[in-house]
Amino acid sequence: MYMKRLWIPALLFALLLAACAAADPDTGATPEQTSPPPQGASSTSAEAVDLYNAGAGLQEQGRLDEAIAEYSEAIRLNTQLVQAYFNRAISYANLGQYRLAIDDYDQAISIDPDLALAYANRAIAYTGLGEDREAQESVERASV
């Protein structure tokens, strides 16, 4: 059992290395910390995008509860705003609310099945809950 669990720290280390390699050399911020604005948003969802952007700013300041509230309102206005689900999941995970993070990663994946980072982050959240089998399955899906 112990040997079987060794892949988890190795995976997490590999994911961290990949994130560091992807970090902005000027700010050191990783892509998941500075997610780009949502793509394909219609003019009718401009308010949702504004709320998403406000949430991203709050998240960068470490004001996670406030960021979650902004992302939640953006999602209420536009249920297809994948980046709002993704960033809200990151905020939940940073607060140790892994089950809520997994729910949001699942929603992001249902909207954009090619969002590999959502699978990888979901694996980390599963690991936080001690659900190693689910974590491994999520990692396998991320690498497909």
C-alpha positions in Angstrom: 0.0 0.0 0.0 2.8 2.4 0.9 4.6 1.9 -2.4 1.4 2.3 -4.3 0.9 5.8 -2.8 4.4 6.9 -3.9 3.1 7.9 -7.3 1.0 10.7 -5.8 3.8 12.8 -4.4 5.8 12.2 -7.6 2.8 13.3 -9.7 2.3 16.4 -7.6 5.9 17.3 -7.9 5.8 16.8 -11.7 2.7 19.0 -11.9 4.4 21.7 -9.8 7.5 21.6 -12.1 5.3 21.9 -15.1 3.5 24.9 -13.5 6.8 26.5 -12.7 8.0 26.1 -16.2 4.8 27.7 -17.4 5.2 30.6 -15.0 5.4 34.1 -16.4 9.1 35.1 -16.1 8.2 38.7 -15.1 5.6 38.0 -12.4 6.2 34.4 -11.5 2.5 33.8 -11.8 1.3 30.5 -13.1 -1.4 30.2 -15.7 -4.0 29.0 -13.2 -3.2 32.0 -11.0 -3.7 34.4 -13.8 -6.3 32.7 -16.0 -7.1 34.5 -19.2 -10.4 36.2 -19.7 -13.2 33.9 -20.9 -13.3 33.2 -24.6 -16.4 33.4 -26.8 -18.4 35.4 -24.3 -21.3 37.2 -26.1 -22.2 40.8 -25.5 -25.2 39.6 -23.5 -22.8 38.1 -20.9 -20.6 41.1 -20.6 -21.7 41.5 -17.0 -20.7 37.9 -16.3 -17.3 38.6 -17.8 -16.9 41.7 -15.6 -17.8 39.7 -12.5 -15.3 37.0 -13.6 -12.6 39.7 -14.0 -13.5 41.1 -10.5 -13.2 37.6 -9.1 -9.8 37.1 -10.7 -8.5 40.3 -9.2 -9.8 39.3 -5.8 -8.3 35.9 -6.1 -4.9 37.4 -7.0 -5.1 39.4 -3.8 -5.9 36.3 -1.8 -9.4 37.4 -1.0 -10.8 34.0 -1.8 -14.2 34.2 -0.2 -15.0 37.4 -2.1 -13.6 35.9 -5.3 -15.9 32.9 -4.9 -18.9 35.2 -4.5 -17.9 37.1 -7.8 -17.4 33.8 -9.7 -20.7 32.5 -8.4 -22.6 35.5 -9.6 -20.8 35.3 -13.0 -21.8 31.6 -13.3 -25.4 32.6 -12.4 -25.4 34.9 -15.3 -23.6 32.6 -17.7 -23.6 28.9 -16.9 -21.1 28.2 -19.8 -18.4 30.4 -18.4 -15.8 27.6 -18.0 -13.1 29.8 -16.6 -15.3 31.0 -13.7 -15.9 27.4 -12.7 -12.2 26.7 -13.0 -11.1 29.7 -11.0 -13.8 29.2 -8.3 -12.5 25.6 -8.0 -9.0 26.9 -7.4 -10.3 29.2 -4.7 -12.2 26.4 -3.0 -9.1 24.1 -3.1 -7.0 26.9 -1.6 -9.5 27.1 1.2 -9.3 23.3 1.7 -12.9 22.9 0.4 -11.9 20.0 -1.9 -15.4 18.6 -2.5 -16.6 21.9 -3.8 -13.5 22.3 -5.9 -14.1 18.9 -7.4 -17.7 19.8 -8.2 -16.5 22.9 -10.1 -13.7 21.1 -11.9 -16.3 18.5 -13.0 -18.5 21.3 -14.3 -15.6 22.9 -16.1 -14.7 19.6 -17.7 -18.3 19.0 -18.8 -18.1 22.4 -20.6 -14.6 21.9 -22.0 -13.5 18.3 -22.0 -10.1 19.3 -23.3 -9.2 21.4 -20.3 -6.3 19.2 -19.1 -5.4 21.4 -16.2 -8.9 20.9 -14.7 -8.3 17.1 -14.7 -4.8 17.6 -13.1 -6.1 20.1 -10.4 -9.1 17.8 -9.8 -6.6 15.0 -9.1 -4.9 17.1 -6.5 -8.2 17.9 -4.8 -9.0 14.2 -4.7 -5.6 13.6 -3.1 -6.5 16.2 -0.5 -9.6 14.1 0.4 -7.5 10.9 0.4 -9.3 9.5 -2.6 -6.3 8.1 -4.4 -8.1 6.0 -6.9 -10.2 8.9 -8.2 -7.0 11.0 -8.3 -5.3 8.5 -10.4 -8.2 8.3 -12.8 -8.3 12.0 -13.1 -4.6 12.1 -13.9 -5.0 9.4 -16.5 -7.8 11.5 -18.2 -5.6 14.6 -18.1 -2.8 12.9 -20.0 -5.1 11.6 -22.8 
